[in-house]
Structures are given as structure tokens and as C-alpha cells.
Amino acid sequence: MSSLTKQLKNYRLTTAHIFYHMPDHPKFLQEYVWQDLDLAPKFPVLKNFLDFWQSHLDGKLHSVTVGHCRLITPAEFRAVQHQLVLH
């Protein structure tokens, strides 16, 4: 599915700040920023990514902070009282 098609189906730009424990030094946290189009509020794409992370990567997750916004929004409409004619 293309990016535009996803946006028209109410997908939103989602950013997740993922903090995880470094595999070699578990007392240290590392940050990973993930960004993709996803459906709020359930975020199925992000959940699939985090499931993959937990099953295939060594760094244990510490915390995930999620933010999202719509990319395509209704256009603003203003009534204009003046008209300019060009030849």
C-alpha cells in the first residue's frame, strides 16, 4: 500500500522513542527512534515492530514513548472579500 493510500485510510505519522538496555552493558540505556505510518490508537505496525524486537534482538526494552500526528488534514478555507483581475 502506498504512503498516500495509507494516509487517506487514516494512518498517521508515528514516532516512537525506544529506550533499551545495551546487551553487553545492561546497566546502560540506549535510545532508538522509530518512525512509520500507523493507525492510532492501537498502533498495529509499531506493535509488530516491538514484537519482532523482543523475539529477535538482544537488547531488553526499557520504555517506549509514542507520538503521532495527521499528515493530511482538511484545508483551511477563508472567504476573501477582494478580487484581482489580471490580463
PyMOL Python script that loads the backbone (N, CA, C, O; Angstrom):
from pymol import cmd

cmd.read_pdbstr("""\
ATOM      1  N   MET A   1       0.841  -1.163   0.000  1.00  0.00           N
ATOM      2  CA  MET A   1       0.000   0.000   0.000  1.00  0.00           C
ATOM      3  C   MET A   1       0.900   1.244   0.000  1.00  0.00           C
ATOM      4  O   MET A   1       1.865   1.312   0.761  1.00  0.00           O
ATOM      5  N   SER A   2       0.585   2.217  -0.845  1.00  0.00           N
ATOM      6  CA  SER A   2       1.419   3.417  -0.939  1.00  0.00           C
ATOM      7  C   SER A   2       1.205   4.321   0.275  1.00  0.00           C
ATOM      8  O   SER A   2       0.231   4.180   1.015  1.00  0.00           O
ATOM      9  N   SER A   3       2.128   5.241   0.454  1.00  0.00           N
ATOM     10  CA  SER A   3       2.060   6.160   1.585  1.00  0.00           C
ATOM     11  C   SER A   3       0.800   7.024   1.518  1.00  0.00           C
ATOM     12  O   SER A   3       0.141   7.239   2.535  1.00  0.00           O
ATOM     13  N   LEU A   4       0.468   7.516   0.334  1.00  0.00           N
ATOM     14  CA  LEU A   4      -0.728   8.347   0.184  1.00  0.00           C
ATOM     15  C   LEU A   4      -1.989   7.553   0.488  1.00  0.00           C
ATOM     16  O   LEU A   4      -2.898   8.060   1.145  1.00  0.00           O
ATOM     17  N   THR A   5      -2.051   6.323   0.020  1.00  0.00           N
ATOM     18  CA  THR A   5      -3.213   5.468   0.286  1.00  0.00           C
ATOM     19  C   THR A   5      -3.367   5.236   1.780  1.00  0.00           C
ATOM     20  O   THR A   5      -4.481   5.276   2.301  1.00  0.00           O
ATOM     21  N   LYS A   6      -2.268   4.996   2.469  1.00  0.00           N
ATOM     22  CA  LYS A   6      -2.325   4.802   3.917  1.00  0.00           C
ATOM     23  C   LYS A   6      -2.836   6.050   4.623  1.00  0.00           C
ATOM     24  O   LYS A   6      -3.648   5.955   5.543  1.00  0.00           O
ATOM     25  N   GLN A   7      -2.365   7.217   4.199  1.00  0.00           N
ATOM     26  CA  GLN A   7      -2.782   8.463   4.834  1.00  0.00           C
ATOM     27  C   GLN A   7      -4.267   8.714   4.614  1.00  0.00           C
ATOM     28  O   GLN A   7      -4.951   9.222   5.502  1.00  0.00           O
ATOM     29  N   LEU A   8      -4.764   8.362   3.442  1.00  0.00           N
ATOM     30  CA  LEU A   8      -6.188   8.529   3.173  1.00  0.00           C
ATOM     31  C   LEU A   8      -7.030   7.550   3.985  1.00  0.00           C
ATOM     32  O   LEU A   8      -8.221   7.782   4.191  1.00  0.00           O
ATOM     33  N   LYS A   9      -6.424   6.460   4.447  1.00  0.00           N
ATOM     34  CA  LYS A   9      -7.118   5.483   5.296  1.00  0.00           C
ATOM     35  C   LYS A   9      -6.866   5.759   6.775  1.00  0.00           C
ATOM     36  O   LYS A   9      -6.986   4.863   7.611  1.00  0.00           O
ATOM     37  N   ASN A  10      -6.515   7.008   7.093  1.00  0.00           N
ATOM     38  CA  ASN A  10      -6.365   7.488   8.463  1.00  0.00           C
ATOM     39  C   ASN A  10      -5.093   7.012   9.168  1.00  0.00           C
ATOM     40  O   ASN A  10      -5.025   7.051  10.396  1.00  0.00           O
ATOM     41  N   TYR A  11      -4.087   6.563   8.416  1.00  0.00           N
ATOM     42  CA  TYR A  11      -2.790   6.286   9.025  1.00  0.00           C
ATOM     43  C   TYR A  11      -2.141   7.622   9.365  1.00  0.00           C
ATOM     44  O   TYR A  11      -2.326   8.610   8.654  1.00  0.00           O
ATOM     45  N   ARG A  12      -1.387   7.644  10.442  1.00  0.00           N
ATOM     46  CA  ARG A  12      -0.732   8.867  10.886  1.00  0.00           C
ATOM     47  C   ARG A  12       0.758   8.631  11.046  1.00  0.00           C
ATOM     48  O   ARG A  12       1.207   7.516  11.309  1.00  0.00           O
ATOM     49  N   LEU A  13       1.511   9.707  10.881  1.00  0.00           N
ATOM     50  CA  LEU A  13       2.950   9.613  11.112  1.00  0.00           C
ATOM     51  C   LEU A  13       3.173   9.367  12.595  1.00  0.00           C
ATOM     52  O   LEU A  13       2.763  10.166  13.437  1.00  0.00           O
ATOM     53  N   THR A  14       3.816   8.270  12.904  1.00  0.00           N
ATOM     54  CA  THR A  14       4.029   7.859  14.290  1.00  0.00           C
ATOM     55  C   THR A  14       5.523   7.789  14.570  1.00  0.00           C
ATOM     56  O   THR A  14       6.285   7.197  13.805  1.00  0.00           O
ATOM     57  N   THR A  15       5.924   8.390  15.658  1.00  0.00           N
ATOM     58  CA  THR A  15       7.316   8.353  16.092  1.00  0.00           C
ATOM     59  C   THR A  15       7.376   7.709  17.469  1.00  0.00           C
ATOM     60  O   THR A  15       6.623   8.082  18.368  1.00  0.00           O
ATOM     61  N   ALA A  16       8.264   6.753  17.631  1.00  0.00           N
ATOM     62  CA  ALA A  16       8.438   6.083  18.917  1.00  0.00           C
ATOM     63  C   ALA A  16       9.894   6.240  19.365  1.00  0.00           C
ATOM     64  O   ALA A  16      10.823   5.920  18.624  1.00  0.00           O
ATOM     65  N   HIS A  17      10.070   6.736  20.581  1.00  0.00           N
ATOM     66  CA  HIS A  17      11.393   6.774  21.204  1.00  0.00           C
ATOM     67  C   HIS A  17      11.485   5.528  22.068  1.00  0.00           C
ATOM     68  O   HIS A  17      10.768   5.378  23.057  1.00  0.00           O
ATOM     69  N   ILE A  18      12.379   4.646  21.673  1.00  0.00           N
ATOM     70  CA  ILE A  18      12.521   3.359  22.346  1.00  0.00           C
ATOM     71  C   ILE A  18      13.819   3.366  23.142  1.00  0.00           C
ATOM     72  O   ILE A  18      14.899   3.560  22.584  1.00  0.00           O
ATOM     73  N   PHE A  19      13.705   3.155  24.435  1.00  0.00           N
ATOM     74  CA  PHE A  19      14.885   3.004  25.280  1.00  0.00           C
ATOM     75  C   PHE A  19      15.044   1.525  25.600  1.00  0.00           C
ATOM     76  O   PHE A  19      14.086   0.849  25.976  1.00  0.00           O
ATOM     77  N   TYR A  20      16.258   1.039  25.445  1.00  0.00           N
ATOM     78  CA  TYR A  20      16.528  -0.378  25.702  1.00  0.00           C
ATOM     79  C   TYR A  20      17.878  -0.530  26.390  1.00  0.00           C
ATOM     80  O   TYR A  20      18.754   0.330  26.288  1.00  0.00           O
ATOM     81  N   HIS A  21      18.018  -1.647  27.092  1.00  0.00           N
ATOM     82  CA  HIS A  21      19.268  -1.959  27.781  1.00  0.00           C
ATOM     83  C   HIS A  21      20.269  -2.497  26.767  1.00  0.00           C
ATOM     84  O   HIS A  21      19.937  -3.356  25.951  1.00  0.00           O
ATOM     85  N   MET A  22      21.486  -1.991  26.821  1.00  0.00           N
ATOM     86  CA  MET A  22      22.524  -2.489  25.919  1.00  0.00           C
ATOM     87  C   MET A  22      22.837  -3.941  26.287  1.00  0.00           C
ATOM     88  O   MET A  22      23.004  -4.251  27.466  1.00  0.00           O
ATOM     89  N   PRO A  23      22.918  -4.828  25.302  1.00  0.00           N
ATOM     90  CA  PRO A  23      23.152  -6.253  25.595  1.00  0.00           C
ATOM     91  C   PRO A  23      24.457  -6.511  26.363  1.00  0.00           C
ATOM     92  O   PRO A  23      24.481  -7.347  27.267  1.00  0.00           O
ATOM     93  N   ASP A  24      25.537  -5.805  26.015  1.00  0.00           N
ATOM     94  CA  ASP A  24      26.827  -6.038  26.667  1.00  0.00           C
ATOM     95  C   ASP A  24      26.944  -5.325  28.018  1.00  0.00           C
ATOM     96  O   ASP A  24      27.708  -5.750  28.885  1.00  0.00           O
ATOM     97  N   HIS A  25      26.185  -4.243  28.191  1.00  0.00           N
ATOM     98  CA  HIS A  25      26.227  -3.446  29.423  1.00  0.00           C
ATOM     99  C   HIS A  25      24.787  -3.137  29.847  1.00  0.00           C
ATOM    100  O   HIS A  25      24.289  -2.044  29.575  1.00  0.00           O
ATOM    101  N   PRO A  26      24.116  -4.080  30.506  1.00  0.00           N
ATOM    102  CA  PRO A  26      22.689  -3.929  30.809  1.00  0.00           C
ATOM    103  C   PRO A  26      22.331  -2.752  31.710  1.00  0.00           C
ATOM    104  O   PRO A  26      21.160  -2.379  31.788  1.00  0.00           O
ATOM    105  N   LYS A  27      23.310  -2.158  32.393  1.00  0.00           N
ATOM    106  CA  LYS A  27      23.003  -1.001  33.234  1.00  0.00           C
ATOM    107  C   LYS A  27      22.871   0.286  32.423  1.00  0.00           C
ATOM    108  O   LYS A  27      22.371   1.291  32.928  1.00  0.00           O
ATOM    109  N   PHE A  28      23.318   0.258  31.170  1.00  0.00           N
ATOM    110  CA  PHE A  28      23.256   1.438  30.311  1.00  0.00           C
ATOM    111  C   PHE A  28      22.052   1.352  29.385  1.00  0.00           C
ATOM    112  O   PHE A  28      21.703   0.282  28.888  1.00  0.00           O
ATOM    113  N   LEU A  29      21.423   2.508  29.163  1.00  0.00           N
ATOM    114  CA  LEU A  29      20.300   2.577  28.232  1.00  0.00           C
ATOM    115  C   LEU A  29      20.756   3.203  26.921  1.00  0.00           C
ATOM    116  O   LEU A  29      21.579   4.118  26.899  1.00  0.00           O
ATOM    117  N   GLN A  30      20.212   2.697  25.853  1.00  0.00           N
ATOM    118  CA  GLN A  30      20.455   3.214  24.506  1.00  0.00           C
ATOM    119  C   GLN A  30      19.107   3.656  23.949  1.00  0.00           C
ATOM    120  O   GLN A  30      18.081   3.059  24.276  1.00  0.00           O
ATOM    121  N   GLU A  31      19.094   4.695  23.110  1.00  0.00           N
ATOM    122  CA  GLU A  31      17.845   5.178  22.529  1.00  0.00           C
ATOM    123  C   GLU A  31      17.794   4.835  21.047  1.00  0.00           C
ATOM    124  O   GLU A  31      18.793   4.933  20.335  1.00  0.00           O
ATOM    125  N   TYR A  32      16.612   4.433  20.599  1.00  0.00           N
ATOM    126  CA  TYR A  32      16.370   4.153  19.184  1.00  0.00           C
ATOM    127  C   TYR A  32      15.107   4.905  18.796  1.00  0.00           C
ATOM    128  O   TYR A  32      14.103   4.827  19.504  1.00  0.00           O
ATOM    129  N   VAL A  33      15.138   5.633  17.679  1.00  0.00           N
ATOM    130  CA  VAL A  33      13.960   6.369  17.212  1.00  0.00           C
ATOM    131  C   VAL A  33      13.390   5.636  16.004  1.00  0.00           C
ATOM    132  O   VAL A  33      14.079   5.417  15.008  1.00  0.00           O
ATOM    133  N   TRP A  34      12.127   5.263  16.111  1.00  0.00           N
ATOM    134  CA  TRP A  34      11.407   4.543  15.053  1.00  0.00           C
ATOM    135  C   TRP A  34      10.321   5.458  14.516  1.00  0.00           C
ATOM    136  O   TRP A  34       9.642   6.133  15.289  1.00  0.00           O
ATOM    137  N   GLN A  35      10.146   5.488  13.173  1.00  0.00           N
ATOM    138  CA  GLN A  35       9.118   6.335  12.586  1.00  0.00           C
ATOM    139  C   GLN A  35       8.504   5.636  11.390  1.00  0.00           C
ATOM    140  O   GLN A  35       9.215   5.125  10.525  1.00  0.00           O
ATOM    141  N   ASP A  36       7.161   5.615  11.342  1.00  0.00           N
ATOM    142  CA  ASP A  36       6.432   4.982  10.244  1.00  0.00           C
ATOM    143  C   ASP A  36       4.989   5.464  10.289  1.00  0.00           C
ATOM    144  O   ASP A  36       4.576   6.113  11.250  1.00  0.00           O
ATOM    145  N   LEU A  37       4.221   5.145   9.246  1.00  0.00           N
ATOM    146  CA  LEU A  37       2.794   5.437   9.253  1.00  0.00           C
ATOM    147  C   LEU A  37       2.071   4.324  10.001  1.00  0.00           C
ATOM    148  O   LEU A  37       2.323   3.144   9.758  1.00  0.00           O
ATOM    149  N   ASP A  38       1.171   4.696  10.911  1.00  0.00           N
ATOM    150  CA  ASP A  38       0.492   3.711  11.739  1.00  0.00           C
ATOM    151  C   ASP A  38      -0.906   4.212  12.097  1.00  0.00           C
ATOM    152  O   ASP A  38      -1.205   5.399  11.969  1.00  0.00           O
ATOM    153  N   LEU A  39      -1.748   3.298  12.543  1.00  0.00           N
ATOM    154  CA  LEU A  39      -3.122   3.619  12.925  1.00  0.00           C
ATOM    155  C   LEU A  39      -3.221   3.845  14.431  1.00  0.00           C
ATOM    156  O   LEU A  39      -2.941   2.948  15.227  1.00  0.00           O
ATOM    157  N   ALA A  40      -3.627   5.065  14.811  1.00  0.00           N
ATOM    158  CA  ALA A  40      -3.857   5.342  16.231  1.00  0.00           C
ATOM    159  C   ALA A  40      -5.266   4.903  16.576  1.00  0.00           C
ATOM    160  O   ALA A  40      -6.121   4.964  15.692  1.00  0.00           O
ATOM    161  N   PRO A  41      -5.571   4.476  17.754  1.00  0.00           N
ATOM    162  CA  PRO A  41      -4.745   4.420  18.960  1.00  0.00           C
ATOM    163  C   PRO A  41      -4.126   3.053  19.217  1.00  0.00           C
ATOM    164  O   PRO A  41      -3.408   2.891  20.204  1.00  0.00           O
ATOM    165  N   LYS A  42      -4.379   2.057  18.358  1.00  0.00           N
ATOM    166  CA  LYS A  42      -3.871   0.701  18.637  1.00  0.00           C
ATOM    167  C   LYS A  42      -2.455   0.470  18.129  1.00  0.00           C
ATOM    168  O   LYS A  42      -1.757  -0.403  18.645  1.00  0.00           O
ATOM    169  N   PHE A  43      -2.014   1.229  17.132  1.00  0.00           N
ATOM    170  CA  PHE A  43      -0.653   1.165  16.589  1.00  0.00           C
ATOM    171  C   PHE A  43      -0.215  -0.253  16.223  1.00  0.00           C
ATOM    172  O   PHE A  43       0.743  -0.756  16.810  1.00  0.00           O
ATOM    173  N   PRO A  44      -0.883  -0.914  15.275  1.00  0.00           N
ATOM    174  CA  PRO A  44      -0.522  -2.291  14.931  1.00  0.00           C
ATOM    175  C   PRO A  44       0.866  -2.426  14.296  1.00  0.00           C
ATOM    176  O   PRO A  44       1.542  -3.432  14.511  1.00  0.00           O
ATOM    177  N   VAL A  45       1.298  -1.432  13.519  1.00  0.00           N
ATOM    178  CA  VAL A  45       2.621  -1.508  12.881  1.00  0.00           C
ATOM    179  C   VAL A  45       3.713  -1.428  13.950  1.00  0.00           C
ATOM    180  O   VAL A  45       4.681  -2.187  13.908  1.00  0.00           O
ATOM    181  N   LEU A  46       3.559  -0.525  14.889  1.00  0.00           N
ATOM    182  CA  LEU A  46       4.537  -0.400  15.979  1.00  0.00           C
ATOM    183  C   LEU A  46       4.552  -1.658  16.834  1.00  0.00           C
ATOM    184  O   LEU A  46       5.621  -2.127  17.224  1.00  0.00           O
ATOM    185  N   LYS A  47       3.383  -2.208  17.128  1.00  0.00           N
ATOM    186  CA  LYS A  47       3.331  -3.442  17.933  1.00  0.00           C
ATOM    187  C   LYS A  47       4.041  -4.587  17.221  1.00  0.00           C
ATOM    188  O   LYS A  47       4.749  -5.365  17.859  1.00  0.00           O
ATOM    189  N   ASN A  48       3.859  -4.700  15.909  1.00  0.00           N
ATOM    190  CA  ASN A  48       4.578  -5.744  15.160  1.00  0.00           C
ATOM    191  C   ASN A  48       6.084  -5.536  15.248  1.00  0.00           C
ATOM    192  O   ASN A  48       6.840  -6.495  15.404  1.00  0.00           O
ATOM    193  N   PHE A  49       6.521  -4.273  15.148  1.00  0.00           N
ATOM    194  CA  PHE A  49       7.949  -3.985  15.257  1.00  0.00           C
ATOM    195  C   PHE A  49       8.480  -4.353  16.638  1.00  0.00           C
ATOM    196  O   PHE A  49       9.547  -4.957  16.750  1.00  0.00           O
ATOM    197  N   LEU A  50       7.743  -3.992  17.693  1.00  0.00           N
ATOM    198  CA  LEU A  50       8.189  -4.302  19.058  1.00  0.00           C
ATOM    199  C   LEU A  50       8.165  -5.804  19.334  1.00  0.00           C
ATOM    200  O   LEU A  50       9.018  -6.311  20.062  1.00  0.00           O
ATOM    201  N   ASP A  51       7.200  -6.517  18.762  1.00  0.00           N
ATOM    202  CA  ASP A  51       7.188  -7.983  18.889  1.00  0.00           C
ATOM    203  C   ASP A  51       8.417  -8.589  18.221  1.00  0.00           C
ATOM    204  O   ASP A  51       9.042  -9.502  18.761  1.00  0.00           O
ATOM    205  N   PHE A  52       8.757  -8.070  17.035  1.00  0.00           N
ATOM    206  CA  PHE A  52       9.968  -8.529  16.345  1.00  0.00           C
ATOM    207  C   PHE A  52      11.195  -8.240  17.208  1.00  0.00           C
ATOM    208  O   PHE A  52      12.072  -9.092  17.350  1.00  0.00           O
ATOM    209  N   TRP A  53      11.257  -7.042  17.782  1.00  0.00           N
ATOM    210  CA  TRP A  53      12.388  -6.640  18.627  1.00  0.00           C
ATOM    211  C   TRP A  53      12.564  -7.626  19.776  1.00  0.00           C
ATOM    212  O   TRP A  53      13.666  -8.122  20.014  1.00  0.00           O
ATOM    213  N   GLN A  54      11.480  -7.907  20.484  1.00  0.00           N
ATOM    214  CA  GLN A  54      11.578  -8.774  21.665  1.00  0.00           C
ATOM    215  C   GLN A  54      11.943 -10.208  21.308  1.00  0.00           C
ATOM    216  O   GLN A  54      12.593 -10.889  22.101  1.00  0.00           O
ATOM    217  N   SER A  55      11.541 -10.678  20.139  1.00  0.00           N
ATOM    218  CA  SER A  55      11.820 -12.072  19.796  1.00  0.00           C
ATOM    219  C   SER A  55      13.151 -12.267  19.074  1.00  0.00           C
ATOM    220  O   SER A  55      13.695 -13.371  19.103  1.00  0.00           O
ATOM    221  N   HIS A  56      13.696 -11.229  18.425  1.00  0.00           N
ATOM    222  CA  HIS A  56      14.898 -11.421  17.614  1.00  0.00           C
ATOM    223  C   HIS A  56      16.124 -10.613  18.050  1.00  0.00           C
ATOM    224  O   HIS A  56      17.237 -10.924  17.626  1.00  0.00           O
ATOM    225  N   LEU A  57      15.946  -9.588  18.883  1.00  0.00           N
ATOM    226  CA  LEU A  57      17.079  -8.750  19.273  1.00  0.00           C
ATOM    227  C   LEU A  57      17.432  -8.978  20.735  1.00  0.00           C
ATOM    228  O   LEU A  57      16.589  -9.378  21.537  1.00  0.00           O
ATOM    229  N   ASP A  58      18.693  -8.717  21.069  1.00  0.00           N
ATOM    230  CA  ASP A  58      19.193  -8.995  22.415  1.00  0.00           C
ATOM    231  C   ASP A  58      18.892  -7.889  23.419  1.00  0.00           C
ATOM    232  O   ASP A  58      18.790  -8.167  24.614  1.00  0.00           O
ATOM    233  N   GLY A  59      18.746  -6.648  22.974  1.00  0.00           N
ATOM    234  CA  GLY A  59      18.523  -5.540  23.897  1.00  0.00           C
ATOM    235  C   GLY A  59      17.126  -5.571  24.488  1.00  0.00           C
ATOM    236  O   GLY A  59      16.135  -5.464  23.765  1.00  0.00           O
ATOM    237  N   LYS A  60      17.047  -5.721  25.824  1.00  0.00           N
ATOM    238  CA  LYS A  60      15.758  -5.769  26.506  1.00  0.00           C
ATOM    239  C   LYS A  60      15.143  -4.365  26.542  1.00  0.00           C
ATOM    240  O   LYS A  60      15.818  -3.391  26.874  1.00  0.00           O
ATOM    241  N   LEU A  61      13.853  -4.276  26.194  1.00  0.00           N
ATOM    242  CA  LEU A  61      13.172  -2.985  26.167  1.00  0.00           C
ATOM    243  C   LEU A  61      13.028  -2.418  27.573  1.00  0.00           C
ATOM    244  O   LEU A  61      12.726  -3.146  28.518  1.00  0.00           O
ATOM    245  N   HIS A  62      13.247  -1.113  27.701  1.00  0.00           N
ATOM    246  CA  HIS A  62      13.051  -0.408  28.957  1.00  0.00           C
ATOM    247  C   HIS A  62      11.751   0.390  28.923  1.00  0.00           C
ATOM    248  O   HIS A  62      10.903   0.242  29.803  1.00  0.00           O
ATOM    249  N   SER A  63      11.597   1.246  27.894  1.00  0.00           N
ATOM    250  CA  SER A  63      10.383   2.048  27.775  1.00  0.00           C
ATOM    251  C   SER A  63      10.197   2.503  26.329  1.00  0.00           C
ATOM    252  O   SER A  63      11.150   2.563  25.552  1.00  0.00           O
ATOM    253  N   VAL A  64       8.946   2.823  25.987  1.00  0.00           N
ATOM    254  CA  VAL A  64       8.606   3.302  24.657  1.00  0.00           C
ATOM    255  C   VAL A  64       7.674   4.496  24.814  1.00  0.00           C
ATOM    256  O   VAL A  64       6.653   4.406  25.496  1.00  0.00           O
ATOM    257  N   THR A  65       8.024   5.607  24.187  1.00  0.00           N
ATOM    258  CA  THR A  65       7.178   6.799  24.173  1.00  0.00           C
ATOM    259  C   THR A  65       6.726   7.036  22.741  1.00  0.00           C
ATOM    260  O   THR A  65       7.543   7.058  21.820  1.00  0.00           O
ATOM    261  N   VAL A  66       5.410   7.214  22.555  1.00  0.00           N
ATOM    262  CA  VAL A  66       4.844   7.306  21.211  1.00  0.00           C
ATOM    263  C   VAL A  66       4.210   8.673  21.004  1.00  0.00           C
ATOM    264  O   VAL A  66       3.522   9.194  21.881  1.00  0.00           O
ATOM    265  N   GLY A  67       4.453   9.244  19.832  1.00  0.00           N
ATOM    266  CA  GLY A  67       3.802  10.478  19.404  1.00  0.00           C
ATOM    267  C   GLY A  67       3.304  10.293  17.988  1.00  0.00           C
ATOM    268  O   GLY A  67       3.910   9.558  17.209  1.00  0.00           O
ATOM    269  N   HIS A  68       2.194  10.959  17.638  1.00  0.00           N
ATOM    270  CA  HIS A  68       1.670  10.809  16.280  1.00  0.00           C
ATOM    271  C   HIS A  68       0.942  12.078  15.854  1.00  0.00           C
ATOM    272  O   HIS A  68       0.482  12.852  16.694  1.00  0.00           O
ATOM    273  N   CYS A  69       0.843  12.283  14.554  1.00  0.00           N
ATOM    274  CA  CYS A  69       0.100  13.421  14.012  1.00  0.00           C
ATOM    275  C   CYS A  69      -0.398  13.069  12.622  1.00  0.00           C
ATOM    276  O   CYS A  69       0.168  12.217  11.937  1.00  0.00           O
ATOM    277  N   ARG A  70      -1.459  13.733  12.222  1.00  0.00           N
ATOM    278  CA  ARG A  70      -2.024  13.530  10.885  1.00  0.00           C
ATOM    279  C   ARG A  70      -1.199  14.320   9.886  1.00  0.00           C
ATOM    280  O   ARG A  70      -0.791  15.446  10.167  1.00  0.00           O
ATOM    281  N   LEU A  71      -0.954  13.737   8.727  1.00  0.00           N
ATOM    282  CA  LEU A  71      -0.220  14.435   7.679  1.00  0.00           C
ATOM    283  C   LEU A  71      -1.169  15.143   6.726  1.00  0.00           C
ATOM    284  O   LEU A  71      -0.899  16.266   6.301  1.00  0.00           O
ATOM    285  N   ILE A  72      -2.267  14.502   6.392  1.00  0.00           N
ATOM    286  CA  ILE A  72      -3.255  15.109   5.505  1.00  0.00           C
ATOM    287  C   ILE A  72      -4.400  15.601   6.379  1.00  0.00           C
ATOM    288  O   ILE A  72      -5.057  14.817   7.063  1.00  0.00           O
ATOM    289  N   THR A  73      -4.626  16.897   6.347  1.00  0.00           N
ATOM    290  CA  THR A  73      -5.701  17.487   7.139  1.00  0.00           C
ATOM    291  C   THR A  73      -6.597  18.310   6.225  1.00  0.00           C
ATOM    292  O   THR A  73      -6.173  18.688   5.133  1.00  0.00           O
ATOM    293  N   PRO A  74      -7.809  18.592   6.639  1.00  0.00           N
ATOM    294  CA  PRO A  74      -8.673  19.430   5.817  1.00  0.00           C
ATOM    295  C   PRO A  74      -8.042  20.794   5.565  1.00  0.00           C
ATOM    296  O   PRO A  74      -7.456  21.397   6.464  1.00  0.00           O
ATOM    297  N   ALA A  75      -8.169  21.258   4.357  1.00  0.00           N
ATOM    298  CA  ALA A  75      -7.597  22.560   4.011  1.00  0.00           C
ATOM    299  C   ALA A  75      -8.348  23.671   4.741  1.00  0.00           C
ATOM    300  O   ALA A  75      -9.551  23.576   4.982  1.00  0.00           O
ATOM    301  N   GLU A  76      -7.620  24.709   5.081  1.00  0.00           N
ATOM    302  CA  GLU A  76      -8.260  25.852   5.708  1.00  0.00           C
ATOM    303  C   GLU A  76      -8.960  26.668   4.628  1.00  0.00           C
ATOM    304  O   GLU A  76      -8.434  26.833   3.527  1.00  0.00           O
ATOM    305  N   PHE A  77     -10.126  27.168   4.941  1.00  0.00           N
ATOM    306  CA  PHE A  77     -10.913  27.938   3.988  1.00  0.00           C
ATOM    307  C   PHE A  77     -11.152  29.321   4.560  1.00  0.00           C
ATOM    308  O   PHE A  77     -11.613  29.465   5.692  1.00  0.00           O
ATOM    309  N   ARG A  78     -10.832  30.349   3.764  1.00  0.00           N
ATOM    310  CA  ARG A  78     -11.087  31.722   4.162  1.00  0.00           C
ATOM    311  C   ARG A  78     -11.860  32.417   3.054  1.00  0.00           C
ATOM    312  O   ARG A  78     -11.517  32.286   1.879  1.00  0.00           O
ATOM    313  N   ALA A  79     -12.866  33.130   3.406  1.00  0.00           N
ATOM    314  CA  ALA A  79     -13.597  33.928   2.432  1.00  0.00           C
ATOM    315  C   ALA A  79     -12.813  35.207   2.166  1.00  0.00           C
ATOM    316  O   ALA A  79     -12.405  35.903   3.096  1.00  0.00           O
ATOM    317  N   VAL A  80     -12.609  35.505   0.900  1.00  0.00           N
ATOM    318  CA  VAL A  80     -11.857  36.696   0.505  1.00  0.00           C
ATOM    319  C   VAL A  80     -12.836  37.723  -0.037  1.00  0.00           C
ATOM    320  O   VAL A  80     -13.701  37.392  -0.847  1.00  0.00           O
ATOM    321  N   GLN A  81     -12.707  38.967   0.404  1.00  0.00           N
ATOM    322  CA  GLN A  81     -13.644  39.994   0.003  1.00  0.00           C
ATOM    323  C   GLN A  81     -13.164  40.788  -1.206  1.00  0.00           C
ATOM    324  O   GLN A  81     -13.927  41.601  -1.727  1.00  0.00           O
ATOM    325  N   HIS A  82     -11.971  40.593  -1.660  1.00  0.00           N
ATOM    326  CA  HIS A  82     -11.420  41.377  -2.767  1.00  0.00           C
ATOM    327  C   HIS A  82     -11.136  40.461  -3.946  1.00  0.00           C
ATOM    328  O   HIS A  82     -10.904  39.262  -3.791  1.00  0.00           O
ATOM    329  N   GLN A  83     -11.160  41.057  -5.116  1.00  0.00           N
ATOM    330  CA  GLN A  83     -10.887  40.304  -6.334  1.00  0.00           C
ATOM    331  C   GLN A  83      -9.884  41.067  -7.148  1.00  0.00           C
ATOM    332  O   GLN A  83     -10.008  42.282  -7.296  1.00  0.00           O
ATOM    333  N   LEU A  84      -8.890  40.387  -7.683  1.00  0.00           N
ATOM    334  CA  LEU A  84      -7.860  40.992  -8.501  1.00  0.00           C
ATOM    335  C   LEU A  84      -7.928  40.356  -9.887  1.00  0.00           C
ATOM    336  O   LEU A  84      -7.866  39.133 -10.011  1.00  0.00           O
ATOM    337  N   VAL A  85      -8.054  41.172 -10.919  1.00  0.00           N
ATOM    338  CA  VAL A  85      -8.152  40.664 -12.281  1.00  0.00           C
ATOM    339  C   VAL A  85      -6.862  40.966 -13.018  1.00  0.00           C
ATOM    340  O   VAL A  85      -6.421  42.114 -13.052  1.00  0.00           O
ATOM    341  N   LEU A  86      -6.260  39.963 -13.599  1.00  0.00           N
ATOM    342  CA  LEU A  86      -5.036  40.113 -14.382  1.00  0.00           C
ATOM    343  C   LEU A  86      -5.346  39.819 -15.846  1.00  0.00           C
ATOM    344  O   LEU A  86      -6.135  38.926 -16.156  1.00  0.00           O
ATOM    345  N   HIS A  87      -4.719  40.575 -16.740  1.00  0.00           N
ATOM    346  CA  HIS A  87      -4.922  40.358 -18.174  1.00  0.00           C
ATOM    347  C   HIS A  87      -4.034  39.259 -18.660  1.00  0.00           C
ATOM    348  O   HIS A  87      -4.057  38.925 -19.844  1.00  0.00           O
TER     349      HIS A  87
END
""", "prot")
cmd.dss("prot")
cmd.show_as("cartoon", "prot")
cmd.util.cbc("prot")
cmd.orient("prot")
